[in-house]
Amino acid sequence: MSGAGASHVAELESLGRTLTTVDSASIAQYVQRIVDWYRRAGYLRATVDSVRIHADREQKTVMVHISEGRANAIRSVTLTGDPSAMRSVAGSINDLTGEPFSDDLLEGEIGRMLERLESLGYPMATVAVERLTFTSHGAHDSVDVVLHLDAGPDATLSEIAVEGNTETRTGVIVREARLSGEARYTPQLAERLRRRLVRLGLFAEVAEPELFFDRNRRAGLLIRVREGSPNRFDGMLGYVPSSAADGTGYLTGMLHVQLRNLFGTARQFEVRWYRESQSTQEVSLRYREPWLFGIPLFAAASLHQRQQDSAFVRQQVGLELEISLDDRWSVGVAVERMAVVPSDGFGTRTVPRSTVVNFGGRLRFDSRDDLVTPTSGFLYETSYRMGTKGTTSVAGASDRFTTQTATMDVAGYYAVAQRHVLAAAIHWGEKRTPTLDVSDLDRVGGASTLRGYREGQFFATRFIWGSFEYRLLAGQRSFLYAFLDGASLAVPGGRILGLSEQADTKFGYGVGIRVDSPVGLIGVSLALGAGDTFSTAKLHIRLINEF
């Protein structure tokens, strides 16, 4: 290598080590790499004068003679054009001062400027080289660069167009976009809008929104959707073997029907039936009205009834208001009236008649990437309720006191490798009241809480239970999994009607599979609790169908 400055010899020799074959094609590529390197270093007039090959018995040596010319450094960069857009990117161009001038450097900086302009609401902006001025002085040449910025047409969105919706009203989709009158198009805004529509659960596909300009050069956003199956049927069947050697087991089950897009308006209605044991079951109805008063305020009314063995019937009526703060956060308030009526016979001797009115609030954060089969994201929800409870004992004595209930649910999903997902959840709850009876107890156990045990097998006023799952994905919604559940349950002492202080810790484990089939998502799990064998394991079969 001759003609190269001493400071460049090491870099050029490293390029030479890439030449492993001495033929005309390889040498031509090697020479081009040398020229490209010089131009990136600011030597715009560098040339290769000659290439010679010296061969002996052991090796061939390639001799390259180079004329470097004078180095060029950037002395100044001036930006002209739209003043408002210029202010957004002016800071970055000063970083080029003193750098070796090259086409690659300038093109890279222009590309970064365009990316930043697009993210700030200038998607049609262009940046062109207006003038390059070369000045010779000393051992180097300097370059003054003038760039011209054209911001392009105004990208403030004036309309939203929707294609592909056959059931869902266009106004519902536009409403869910939540775009203000001064919203400017950015790729980030388009992606947020797409995620909002996906999370509605109404569409099988939502394409990336596209920017368009009408004949008057006003900007708009085109949203293409493909209608999905907004309604859902969720059914579960469980078999609980008998704990006695000569006994027979029994079936448990759950049916949950959700209509999530009534009349194409995103109104929701759901019915849920749950059979916990031979003599315990519950029924729930719930209706949800979206976007009250034109803001993301949601109202829900619910009715719930539980028949607990031969002890009591509990009826609840509730009303909840929830406002969505953004794509992930929401906060709500609720009022609830609950009445407990003892059943004739055993119930009237053990459970007081009672009525309680609760007021409370709820905070929720949800960043899961998919609501059915998440592979990443986080779910957090906490609630607090306070109320006044009035009771009438079996003997006819009346009492009134304050009750408090707090809950917290946390779940996280993390993809440790391709098709491998860890899912973990923890749930905590506590109820505080001066006088407890069996109607105040929460039930834990079964397919939706502590797997490996009977439905509602344990009761507590203070509990914490969690689950850990390792999932091997076999498709977008199909996976194999192994799980471990654990729970700590407690009932405090004090004025407890028919109960005694107790605490217990339980663990369950097992395996399962969920398959996305033509009839829906089919899940089968086998769970074992303390002391179980395969003959006493709990088998659960679940079907989720969207229609």
Buried (B, 14 or more C-beta within 10 A) or exposed (E): BEBBEEEBEEEBEEBBEEBEEBEEEBBEEBBEBBBBBBBBBBBBEBEBEEBEEEEEEEEEEBEBBBEBBBBBBBBBBEBEBBEEBBEBBBEBBEEBEEBBBBEEBBEEBBEEBBEBBBBBBBBBBBBEEBEEEEEEEEEBBBBBBBBBBBBBEBBEBBEBBBEBBEEBBBEBBBBBBBBEEEBBBBBEBBEBBBEBBBBBBBBEEBBEBEBEBEEEEBBBBBBBBEBBBBBBBBBBBBBBBEEEEEEEBBEBBBBBBBBBBBEBBBBBBBEBBBBBBEEBBBBBEBBBBBBEEEEBBBBBEBEBBBBBBBBBBBBBBBEBBBBBEEBBBBEBEBBBBBBBBBBEEEBBEBBBBBBBBBEBBBBBBBBBBBEEBBBEBBBBBBBBBBBEBBBBBBEEEEBEBEBBBBBBBBBBBBBEEEEBBBBBBBBBBBBBBEBBBBBBBBBBBBBEBBBBBBBBBBBBBBBBBBBBBBBEBBEEBBBBBEBBBBBBBBBBEEEBBEBEEEEEEBBBBBBBBBBBEEEBBBBEBBBBBEEBEEEBBBBBBBBBBBE
